[in-house]
Amino acid sequence: MKKRTLWYVLALIFALTALWGFGSIGESVSYFVWWFVCWGVLALIFFTIGARTNPDARFGKQTNAAELPDNYTAIDLVTTGDDPNLASILEFGAVRVRDGQQVDKVSLLVNPGAAVMDDIPDDLAASTGLDEKTLADQPAVDVALHKFLDFVGDDTLVAPNVGKEQTFLEINAQRAGVRLPMNSTVDPLAIDHEIFPSDSAHTEEDLLRRAGAGKQPAARALANAEQTVKCYEWLSDYVAEHGIQLKEPVDLVGD
């Protein structure tokens, strides 16, 4: 049974009880006023509770047909641009989570080659510290990619706009002759949009502030993946506490 329905039913019962006093209290006006105020206040209280209750919240443990996984790996990439066909990966970041707890993490830097390092945007180098001096002694992307894939295994991958991360991984895997595993994916931004449909904005910054995980996405991949864990766990707790039935959280990928 939905919680809101119960609160409204109780409010209606108390309101009718208050009105019943018109024909049942007799000629005692003061007693009728006392009766009407008491039951009327109860009706108002339960109506207010109902109005503030999530429409989908239910009593008891819900069997969510598509529950959010407790075991997953949050990922992030630092790249030189947004186009996966043109941009290069400079850092892989990943955090492994089991039963909602971080159990392992990895940061893998990449030497993208001399030509790319000469063209790393100044603002990117300044915000991340990833410049020629930092990356010169790091392995090539195919070596780092192998280590990254070994770390994530067949875990569910969680990341804001995870489809973009997947495209970068797919293109670099093709270039390296590596076959990617068929990982399930979850996009926290898509979940945020589903459970807060009336909100006008669903950016990564909005989710970070909502979850109390920061004001801006971290510049480095590992730190960003750790922020993603905080946001995802907050969303997971919110869904559980409010009994929300998600449509399809696994493989729920944003636009």
N, C-alpha and C positions, 0 to 999 in steps of 0.2 A: 504493500500500500504506500502511495506517495505521502510524504510528510505534509506537504502543503494541503492536500485534500483533507487530512485528519484535522489540521488546525482550523480550516474553514468550516468543517462540519461542527466542531466544538463551538466555534464562534456563533454559528447559526443556532445551535441548541441553547446557548446561554442568552442570546438575543431574544429568542422565542420565550424562554423562561421569564425574562424581564418583562416582556409584554403580557405574559399570562397573568401578571399581577393586577392588571386592570380589572379583571373579572373575578379575582379570587381573594383579594385582600380585604374586601368589605369597605367600610366607611373610614378606616383609619388612614388618613392621608400621609401622616408622618411615616407610618410603617410601609406604605406603598412606596414612598420616596426612597426609603432605606433599601427596600427590596429591589427597586428599579436600578438604583445606582450601583449596588453590589453586583448584580448579574450583568448589568450593562458594561461595567468596567471589565469584567471577565471576558465578555464578548469582544470588547475592543482590544484587549491584550492578545487574545488568540487570533483575531483577525490580523493584527499587526505582525505577529509571529509568522503567520501564513504568507503575508505579503512579502516578507523578507527572506523566506525560505526558497532555496533553489527549486524551480519547478520540477526538476528530474530527481530530486533527492527522495530516497525511499528508506523505510525502516528495515533493519536487518542487513546481513551481509549479502551483497549483490553478486550474482553470477554474471560477470561482464563477459559477453561473448568475445570480446577482443581486449583482454586486459593488457596493460602496459607491462613489458618485461622488466623484471628486477635485475636480470643479468644482461649486461650489454657493454659496449665500448664506445665512449664519446670520442669523436675525432675532430681534428681541424687541420687545415693546411695554410701555410703562409706562401703566397704566390706573388709573382711580379705583376700580375694583372688579372682581369676577370675572364678573359677569353682563354679557355683551356687549350685551344689549338695554337695559340701564340705565346701564352705566358708560361713561365717555368716555376716549378715548386722549389722553395727555399727551405722549408721546414715541414716535417710531419709531426703532429702531436696526437697522443692518444691516452685515454684514461680507462682502465678496465674496472668495471663495477660488478660486484657480486652481492646479491641481496641488499642492494641500495648503498653498499659501502665501497669506497675506493680501495682496491687491493693492489694495483700496480699502475705504472704510467711510464711513458717513454717520449722523449723528444729526439728527433733525428734531423740533423742539419744536412744540407745538400750543397755540393759544389756544382753549380749549374753550367760551368764552363766560362772561359775568359770573356767571350763575347757578351754573354748575359750579364756577368758581374759588372762589366763596364757600363751597362745600361740600367742597373737597378735604380729605380726612382729615388731621388734624394729624400723625399718625405718618408718613404718606406724604410730606407736604411736608418733614418734618424729615429723613427718610432720603434723599430724592432732591434736595432743594433746589428742587423744582418748585412754586413758589407763585405768587400773583397778580403779584408784582413781576417774577418771571422770565418768566412766560408772557404778560404783557399785550401785548407788542409782537410776538408770534409770529403766524404765519398761521393761518387756520382749518383744521380737520381735512381738508376736501376738497382744499385746496391742498397741504398736507403729504402727503396720501395720493397725489396725482398724482406728486409728486417721489419718494416711496418706491417706487411701482410702476415708475416709469421706471428707478430704480436696480436693482431686483431683476430686471426683465425677465422672461424665461421660465426663469430658473435654478431648480434644485431648491432648495427651502426647507428649512433645517434648524433645528429648535428643540425644546427639551423641551416635551412636550405641545403639539406644533405644531398639532393640531386646534383648540385654544383660540385660538391666534393667528389661524388662518384664519377662524374664526367672527367674530372682531372685524373682520377685514379685509372679509369678505363683507358684514356688516351696514352698515359705514360706506361701503362702495362702493355699496351699494344706495341709501343715503340721498343720496350724491353723484351718483348716476346714472352711475357708473363700472363698466365691465365688467372683472372680474378675469381675468387669464390663467390657463390650466389648469396651474399649477405642480405638478410632482411634489414630494413631501414626504418627509422622513426625521425620525423622532423618536429621538434618541439614547437616551432612557429605554427605549424599546421594544427597541432593540438590546441595551442593557445587560441587560434582563430575559431576552432570548433567550440570550445567551452566559454569563450567570451565573444559571441558573434556580434553583439551590439557595439563593441568598441571599434572606433574608427581606424586605429593604428595597431599593427601587429608586427612591428619591426623587432630586430634583435635587441635594440636599446629598450624598447617598451617591455619586452619580456624580462630583461635583466632587472629593470626597476621594479616590475611587478613581483618578481621572485626574491628581491633583495640581494641580488648577486652582483650588483655593480651598476654603473651608469653608462659605461661604454664597453664594447667588446674589447677584450685584451688584444694587444698587438701581436703577441707571440702565440704559436699554435698550442703548446701545452697549457698555457694559462687560459686560453680560450676554451679548450676542451674541459678544463676544470670548472669554468663558469657554466658550460653546458650541462655538466653533471648537476650542479646546484639548481639550475632552471628545470631540468627534467625531473629531478626528485621532488621539487616543489609542485610541479604540475601533477605528478603521480599522486602525491599526498592530497592535493586538492580534489582530484578525481575520486579518490577513495573516500575522503571525508564527506563529500557531497553526493555520493552514490551516482555519479554521472556515467551514463552509458555511451561510450565513445563508438563512433561508427566503424572505424578501422584504423586504430593507432599504429599497428605494425604495417610497414610499407605505406605509411601516410606521408606523402612527400608534398612539400609546398610548391607553389608555382615558381 
